[in-house]
Amino acid sequence: MAYIVLDSKKCKSCYLCIDACPKGLIKKSGETGITGNFTVEFDDKNGKCLGCKCCALSCPDLAITEVYK
């Protein structure tokens, strides 16, 4: 099962990773980040992550630190 690691301290809430995920596994979280906006969280309860790294490649702030396959 693939999964990602998000660094919420680096997330500036641009939400590009939400749009980039082909499975829709990244969503807004209930926590605010350094910009005062909601950060993102990885929500994959059913193991659907492909490990494609589209989310990490789309993140301008390198907030997605690791992708595991």
Secondary structure per residue as TSV (DSSP state, phi and psi in degrees):
chain	resnum	aa	ss	phi	psi
A	1	M	-	360.0	128.6
A	2	A	-	-86.3	153.0
A	3	Y	E	-159.0	165.3
A	4	I	E	-120.1	160.7
A	5	V	E	-118.6	124.4
A	6	L	E	-105.1	136.6
A	7	D	-	-102.8	99.1
A	8	S	T	-65.6	-19.7
A	9	K	T	-71.6	-24.5
A	10	K	T	-93.2	-20.2
A	11	C	-	-68.2	124.7
A	12	K	-	-105.9	15.9
A	13	S	-	61.6	42.7
A	14	C	-	-82.6	-22.3
A	15	Y	-	65.2	17.3
A	16	L	H	-64.4	-33.0
A	17	C	H	-67.0	-31.6
A	18	I	H	-62.4	-45.6
A	19	D	H	-70.0	-29.9
A	20	A	H	-78.5	-24.7
A	21	C	-	-72.0	115.7
A	22	P	T	-68.2	-18.5
A	23	K	T	-102.3	-2.2
A	24	G	-	66.2	39.0
A	25	L	-	-95.6	-0.7
A	26	I	E	-113.9	132.9
A	27	K	E	-141.1	167.6
A	28	K	E	-66.2	139.4
A	29	S	E	-96.6	179.5
A	30	G	E	-91.9	1.3
A	31	E	E	-103.3	144.2
A	32	T	E	-95.0	150.7
A	33	G	-	-107.1	-157.3
A	34	I	T	-67.4	-21.5
A	35	T	T	-90.4	-7.1
A	36	G	S	87.9	-3.0
A	37	N	S	-95.1	166.7
A	38	F	E	-71.2	132.8
A	39	T	E	-79.0	-173.1
A	40	V	E	-111.9	161.8
A	41	E	E	-140.2	153.8
A	42	F	E	-92.4	123.3
A	43	D	-	-126.9	92.6
A	44	D	-	-131.7	73.5
A	45	K	T	-72.0	-21.8
A	46	N	T	-108.0	10.0
A	47	G	-	66.5	40.8
A	48	K	-	-93.7	-5.7
A	49	C	-	-61.1	132.2
A	50	L	-	-88.0	-17.0
A	51	G	-	71.2	29.0
A	52	C	-	-77.1	-18.0
A	53	K	-	70.7	12.0
A	54	C	H	-60.1	-38.3
A	55	C	H	-64.2	-46.1
A	56	A	H	-65.7	-39.3
A	57	L	H	-68.9	-26.7
A	58	S	H	-85.1	-14.0
A	59	C	-	-81.1	112.5
A	60	P	T	-73.1	-14.3
A	61	D	T	-105.8	5.2
A	62	L	-	54.5	39.5
A	63	A	-	-81.0	-16.7
A	64	I	E	-96.3	100.7
A	65	T	E	-85.0	-29.5
A	66	E	E	-146.8	144.8
A	67	V	E	-127.4	121.8
A	68	Y	E	-108.6	140.1
A	69	K	-	-108.0	360.0
